[in-house]
Amino acid sequence: MPKSSAPSTSAKKKPAATAETMAAKQKEIAVSEFFAKNRHLLGFDNPRKALLTTIKEAVDNSLDACEEAGILPDIHVTIEALNGGTKRAKKPKDAETPVSDSDSGVEEVPSLTNATKFKVTVRDNGPGIVKAQIPNVFGRLLYGSKFHRLRMSRGQQGIGISAAGMYGLLTTGQPVQIISKTGPRAKCHRFELAIDTLKNRPEITVDDVLDEWTDRDGDKIRQGTEVAITLEGKFQRGRASVDEYLEQTAIANPHARIVYTAPDLEHRVFPREVDDVPETPDEIKPHPYGVELGVLMRMLKETKHSKLGEFLQQSFSRVSPKVAKEITDIAGKAKVGTITLQSYCSSLNHGQIEAIHNAISETKIQNPPTDCLVPIGPQQILKGLLKEIKAEFYTAETRDPQVYRGNPFQIEVGLAFGGDIPAGDGSKVIRFANRVPLLYQPAACSITKAVVQTNWRNYGMSQPRSSLPDAPLVVFIHMASVWVPFTSESKEAIADYDEIRKEITLAIKECGRKLNTYIRRKQRVAREGQRRDVFAKYIGEVVAACGRMTELDPEKLFEDLKNVARSRTETADRQLDDEGNFIKPAKKAGKLDGDANVVVIERDDDEDEDADASAAEGESPAITTDQPEHAAA
């Protein structure tokens, strides 16, 4: 008989968990502890992305601080590779100089492929941070002044820079270093601090006062903030890189000057093109249309106003005494009890609050004020595109403000076409939210969906099905809002709300029509040039044939036919000015005539390319005055 495979009865049975034992293991989770375990939610998925996210958070904070203080931003970004260097032989200064003992040997050269540990330093010329707030700003998650106010700003949640410092601490064990000075005569404070993730509190390890703060060249720094974070990362160039992020930041922020030093010591300056600081947006109250039932219940519970009418007028924007009465009148018809302007907020029950919430949606309320938004503006967009993208045609538009869920927003679109933009790589979409580039998750973003769903064939471009247009085109799209609906805490894509996608589509169509007008004008010039080529080729033959049959003067006949050909193809002589208009005014003005939001740049091509591109560029072929020998005979 085979032995039984039943488990031995001697094995100890694991005691079942009880409510008491389970309760003993349950405890509160600090927000910093949660994000330390789930750092991918904040954009620290992998070393390459972590390096970019760290720089992005620091630069965004610097731009916000400078603009709020009315200072033209001057930002220095430096990335240093702390390991992975490769050794190479030192080279003499010139070939004829003998190598001395001190010059010989090897030197350490930064390597981009082997480096895994970097030090990121971002310094600005902003207003600085007062000493008491430095530990909280850099060493505490969900701490800041932007979360509870409704106005346009890059940061929203108070997570970014402190999360970057926490990532650096987790991966390298190095604390965050901060230097801040609030004015030329103020003291300069230097901190080194870490984050206690269990308590979400800063741990200060160094608290110094510097006698003098100088940059790498030894120049004194009058005011500003510098943050240095040592972290595990990976530096690469190309798409979704630090280089691309800074290039796009320079496009959307032409008022900022950014000095960038890469870990391979490559130095690059993004110059300032605009000398005006963007206006500071005003703070607004929430709009009733965007308030959910649970939020309304909390607001009624926490309000300092005792009467319902006063609460509605003082807690929301665009609620006048008349609108408040309309809301309470509609809510009073719900048969859930008496609801008037004089009702006490503390006495309203769940059914009455729900009736008020429903009444708000049935009441016509004016859209929220839009002075909380500061769009970039068409002219600034054009300057940003002209600075970084070498195209031949540029246009930009800013739509009027609209509302989603009670939050005002504004869409801006710019197009750059032709020129040095590669023709074989397809078009490129650069996305922005509150002037911040979005480099990841394009497929999940409402902006990409709007661009793909637009029929670009209407604007003279080919477009594979469900794809971006196949053309040398850069599409710039910016959303400005008091609350951008990002799909995640890492702020990489905009949620697909119908109202937002519709506005993006309308703005694209507006710019697309101008681009189509320009393309058609160029094609018309090129077509007339080809016709003139045909005339020029056969005029001599016609004159010769006519000369044999008639007694007409061949020279006069040649001149007459040449004039006829020139008049019939006069469009070939037309040229477009820097706004896409014909230099010689047409009898009937076109859509581009007098449009200040269009710029056309003539690009110099190589000689070999000139001949091939002459037809496409619309250059008119000349009609020679040389007659064939037999024509003159």
N, C-alpha and C positions, 0 to 999 in steps of 0.2 A: 504493500500500500504506500502511495506517495505521501510525503509529509504535508500537512496542512499549511497553506500560505497565509492563514489568518494572523493578524498582528498579535504580538505577545501581550498578554494581559498584564505583564509586569511593568510595561512602559507607563510612565507617569502622564496622566492626562492634564493638558494645559487648562488652568482655571479660566472660566468664561469671565469676560469683563462685565462689571456691574456699572450702574449709573454713577455710583460714588467713585469707583476707580477711574472711570472715564472723565468725570468732572475734575478729578485731581490733576489730570494732564492738560486740561484746557486753560489757556492763558491768553492775554491780550497780545496782538502782534503790532509792533511799531511800524509806521509807514516806511521808515528807512530800512528796517529789517526785511520788509516785504520786497521793496525794490532792489535791495542787495541780492536777494535770491532770484528776482525776476528782472534783471537789468536789461534784458532784451526789449522789455516794454518801453524803455526810455531811449532806445537807439544804440545800445552797447552790445549788439548781437555778436560781433566779431571784432578782432583787433583793428582792421582797417576802418570799419564804420565807427568804432569807438574813438579813434583819433579825430575823425571828421566831426563827430558829434561834440566832442570837447571844445574844439575850436569854434564851432558854430554857436554853442551856448555862450562862450566868452565874448565873441564878436557881437552877437545880438545884444547882450547886456550893455556893452560899450556904446553901441549905436543908440540904444534907447536912452541911456543916461545922458549922452551928449546932447541929443535932440531935446530932451526935457529941460535941460539947462540952457538951451539956446546957443550951444557951442558947435562950431563946425568940426565934425569928428576927424581926428588924426590918430589912426590905429596902427599899432605895430604888432605883427604876428611872427613869432619865431618858433621853429621846430628844430630841436637838437636831438640827434641820434646819440644815445648813451652807450650803445654796445653795437657789435656787429661790424666794426670797422675793418677794412682790409688794409694790409700793409703793402706799400710799394716803395721802390727806390726813390730817394730824393733826386730831383733834377737840378743841375746847376742853373744859375740865372741866365747864363748864355753859354754857348758852346765853347767859347775860347777861354772862359774862366776855369782855372783848375779847381777841382773839387778838394776842399780842405777837409780836415778830419771832422770839424764840427758840422760841415754841410753833408758829409757822406752819411750813409746808413739808410734808415727807412723812416717813413712818416705814416701817421694814422690818417686815413681818409674815410670820411663818412660813407657808408654803404647803404643803399636803399633796400637791397635784397636780403641782407642778413640781420639788419637791425630789428629788434623786437621791443626795445625800451626807449621811450622818447620823453623829452621834457618840452612841454608846450607853454609858451609865455605870450600873453596878450596884454598889451599896455595901451591905455587911451589917455586923452587929454580932457576927460570929463570932469564933473564937479567933485569926484572923490566920494568916499563913504565915511561917515562919522565913526569914530572909534567903537562906540557901543554897539553899532549895528554890524560891524565886519564879521564877528563870529556867527551871528545868526544868518546873514546873507549867504555865507560860504559853507557853513557847517550844519545846516538844518534844512531838511526837506519840507516842502509845502509852507515856506515862509516867504512873504513878500507883500508888496503893496498893490499888485496888479490883479489878483484873483477876484476881489470883491468890487472892483470898479468897472464900469462899462465905458470903455474908450479904446481906440485903436492902439495897440502896442505889440511889439514882437513877442515878448514873454507874456505868459498868461497864468501859469500855475505855481510858479515859485519852486520848480523842481530842478531845472536845467543845470546851472553851474554847480550847485551843491551835489547833484547826482554825479557830475563829472569828477568832482573831488573825491566822492565816495568810491567811484570806479578806480581812480588812481590809487587810493589807499588800499583797496582790496587786491589789486594786481601787483603793486610794487611795495606797499607798506610805507610809502613816502607821504608825509602830510602836505596839505595845500599851502603854498606860500603867497601871501598877499602884502602888497605895499599900497598905501593910500595916503593922499594928501589933498585936503579940501581947499587949499588956497596958497598963494605965494608966501604968506606969513604964518600959515598954520603948521602945526607939528606934523612930521611924516611918521606914520605908524607902520610897523612891520609885524605881521602875524604869521605863525605857522600853526595850523590846526588840523585836527582829524574829526571824524564823526563817530559818536557813540551810537551805533545802529540800533541797539536795544532800547535806548531812551530817545533817539532822534535829537541829540544835543551835541553842540560843538565841544571838543576837547582842545583847549588852547595849550600848546607846548612852548611857543615862543611869543612874547609880547614886548617888542622893543620900540624905542623912539630913535629914528635915524637923524643924525645931525645934517645930513645932506643926501639928496637923492639925485643920482646922475644916470644917464643912459650909457650905452656901450661906448659911445664916443667921448664920454666925459662931460657932456653938456648937462647943465642943471635942469631938472624937471620941476616946473612951478606947481602943477597940480595934476591930479588924475588918479587912476587905479591900475595896478598891475597884478595879474594873477598868474601863478606858475604851477602847473600840475605835471607830476611825473607819472607816466602810465605805460601799460603794456599796449602796444599798437603795431600797426603795419602801414608803411608809407608807400603808396603807389600813385602813379599819374594816370590820366585818362578819365573815363566817365565816372561820375560819383566820387571824385577825389577832392582833396583840399584845394587843389588848383582850380578845379571847376567851380567849387563853391565860392571861392573868393572872386573869380571872374564874374559870376552871376550876381554876387553881392554888389560888385562895383557897377554893374549895369543898372540895378534897381535903386542904388543909392549914389547917384552921381555927385552928391554934395559931400561924400566922404573920401578921404585920402587914406589908402591902405598900403602899408609897407610890409612886404612878405619875404621872409628868409626861410627857404626850404632846408631840410636836413642835409642835402648835398651842397649847401652853401649857395645855391642859385638865389639871386636877389631880384625881386620884382616890385615895381611900384605901380599901383593903380591910382592915377592922378585924379584930382578933384576937378570936375567940369562945371559945377554950379557953386556959387558962393553964397547961396541963401539956405539957411537952415529951414527945414520943413516946419510949418506951423504946428504948435502943440494942440492936439485935439482936446475938445472939451469932454468932460465926463457927463454922462446922461443917466437918467433913471431907467429901470426896465420898462419895456412897453407891455401893456396888458395882454396883447396877442401872444406873447412868448412865454407867459407864466403858466406852468402846469398846476393841476389841482393841489398836489401835495405841497408845492412851493407856496401857493396862495394860503393854504392852511397854516403853514409855518409863519408866514409874514403877518397874518392876522393875530397869531398867538404872541409874536414878539413885538408888535407895533407899539409905539408910544402914544398913538392917537386913539382916543376912546371911541369916537363916532365913525361909522362906516363911510360917510361922505367925505370926511376929512382924510381918512386913511386912503381912499381911492385917489384923491387929488394930490396928496403929498407923497405917495409911495410910487406912483407911476408917471411916466411921461405922457403928454398929450391927453390927459384926463382933466377936462375943464368942469366947472360946476354943472353945465348942461349935460355933458357926457356922463358924469357920475349919476345924475338923476335918471338919465335914460337906462343906465345899467340897473339901478335899483328898481325902477319901474318894471322892467322886463323880468327881473328876478322875482319881484313880488307876485307875479302871475303864476308862479310855479306851485302854488298851494302847499308850501312847506313852512308856512308861518309868515309873520309880518316882517318885511324887509324894506326899510326906508333909509334915507340919508342919516337919520338920527338913531339908527340901530346901533347898539353897543357891540363893538368888535368881539369882546370877550364872551358875549351871550350867544353868538351865532353857533348853531350846531352843524353837523356834517352835511345834512341835506340842504341847509340854507347856503352854506359855502359853495356846494356843488351847483346850486341854482345861480349864484353870482358868477361862478366860473363860466357856466353855459351862457349867461346873459352877456358876458364880455364878448364872446365870439359872435353873438348876434347883433352887437352894437357897432355902428360904423365909427371907427376911430381913426384920426389922422395918422399917417405914418410917423415913426419916431424922427426926431431932429437928426440931421446929418453932420452937424458940426463936430461930432465925435469921430469923424473920419477925415483923414488927410490923404487923399489919393496922390499918386506920384505926378500925374498930369501928362498930357501928350507931349509937350515940349521937352520935359525932363526925360521921358521914356526915349524920345528920339535921340537926345544927347547921350544917354547911356548906351543905346544900341550903336550909335555912330562911333563911340569910344572903343568898344570891344569887338564889334562885328563888322568886317569889311564887306559890305554888300553894295548893291547898286540902287536899290529902291527901298525906302523906309516909309512906313506910315504907322500912326498910333491913334487910338481913340480911348476916351474915358466915358463910360456910360453914367447915366443919372443914378443916384442911390436907389436901392430897392430893399426889401425886407424879407427875411425868412425867420420864422418862429419869433417874430418881434424884434429880431436883431438887424439893424441896418447894415448893408454891405454895398460895395461898389466894385464893378469889374472894369479892368483896363486891359486892352489888347494892343500889341505892337507886332508888325510884320517887317522882316528884313529879307529881301529877295535878291538872288543873283550875285554878281560880283565874285568875291573869293570864296563864297560858300560852296563846298564840294557838291557837284551835281549828282554824283553817283551814289551818295550815301543816304539819300532820302532826306526828308525834312526833319527838323529837330524842334521839340517843344520845351521851352524853359518856363517852369512854373514858380509862382511866388505867392506867398501869403503874408500880408503885412510887411512887404519888402524883404522877406526872408526866402531864399531859394529852397525848393523842395526837390531833393535829388533821388529819393527812393520811392518805391511803390507807385510808379506812374500808372500801372494798369488799374489800380484801385482808386485813382483820383478822378474826381468829377471833371477836372480840366481836360485830362486826356480823353475821356469819353466824349466830351463836347467837340474836341478837335476831330476825333475819328468819325463821329456821326455827321460832321459837316460835309456837304457835297462839294469838294474842291474842284470837281470838273467844271462847275459853273464859273470858276475863276481862272480857267485856262490851264489847269494842271491835271496830270493823270493821277489816279488814286486807286490802288488795288483795293479789293473789297475788304471792309472792316479794318482798314489800315490808315496810316498817316499819308498825306499826299507825297507823291514821288517827284520832288522838285528841290532846287537849291533854295530852301526856305527855312527861316527860323521864326517860330511863333512864340511871342512873349505874352504871357497871361498873368495878371496880378489880381488877387482878391484882397480888398481892404475891408476889414470888419471889426466890430468891437468884440466879437467872439467867433473866431473861425472854427467851423465844425470839423476838426481833425478826426481821422479814423482811429488814432491811437495817441497815447501820451508822448510818443516820440515825434509827433507833428511832421509826418512825412507825406500825407495825402489828405485831400479835402473830401469830406463825405458827399455822396451824390444826391443832393437835394434838387428837386425839380426847378425851384426858383433860381438856384445858383447856375445850374446847367443851362437854363433858358437864357439868362443874361450873358453867359459866356458865348453862347451860340450867336446871339444877336450882335455882340461886339465883333466877333470873327467875321460875320457877314458884312458888317459895315466896312471893315478894313479890306476884306476880300474884294468887294466891289471896286475899291480904288485900285487895288493891285491888278484886277482884271482890266480896268480901263487903261492902265499903263502898258500892260502886256499887249493889248489889242492895238494900241498906238504904235508900239514898236514893230509889231507884225505888219501893220499897214505900211509903215515906212520901208520895211524890208521888201514887202511885196511890190511896191511901186519901184523900188530900186531894181528888182529883177526884171520888171517890164521895161524899164529904161535900158537895161542891158540888151534886151532883144531889139529895141529900136535902134540903138547905137550900132548893133551888129549888121543890120540890114539897110540902113539909110544909104550907105554908099552904093549897094547893089541897086536900090530903087532909082537913085539918081542916074546911075550908068544906063539903066534900061530906058528911063525916060529920055535921056540925052540922045539915044539912038533913034527914038521914035518922034521926038519933037525938036523944036529949035529953042527950047528954054535954056536960059543961062544956067549951067550946072552948078556954079558956085552959089548963085542966088537960090536955086532950088534946094541945095544942100542946107543952106542957112535956114530957109523957111521950114523944111522938114525937121530940122534940129530944134527949132523953136516950138514947133507943134509937139514934138516928143517931150520937151522939157515942161511945157504947160500941162500936158496930159498926165505927167508923172511928178507934178510939183510936190507931192507929199514926200517924195524921196529926199527932197532938200530940207525938209522940216527937221528941226532939232528940238530935243526936250531940255527944258531948263532944270534948275536944281529942285524944283517942286513938281516935276513930272509934266509940266505944261509945254505945249509947243511954243517955241520962242517967238515965231511969227504968229500972232493971234489968228485963230480960225474965225470964219464968218459966224459960226455958231459955237459958243463956249461949251467945253466939255465938263465932265464931272470933276476933274482935277484942277481946273482953272481957278486960281485964287485960294486953294486949300492950303492953309498953313501947316497942316499936320502931315504933309507929304514932303519927302526929301529925296532927290535923285542925285547920285554921285557917279561921275564918269571915272571908271577905273582904267589904269594903264595896263595893257596886256603886252606880252612878248610879241616880237615882230611876226614870228611864225604863227602865233595864235590870231594875229590881226586878220590875216587873209581868210582863215577858216571861219572866224567869227563875224566877218564883215556883214554877211547877210543877216545873221541873228541880231547884230548890234544896230542894224538899220542904217548902215552907212550907205550913202547914195553913190553909185558908180558915176564917174564923169563921162560925158559924151564928148568924144575927141573931136577936134576940129580938123584932123587930118583926113583928107578925102582919098579914096583909092585912086590909083593911077588912071584906071580906065574911066573913072567918073570925071576927072578933070580934062580928059582928052576930048 
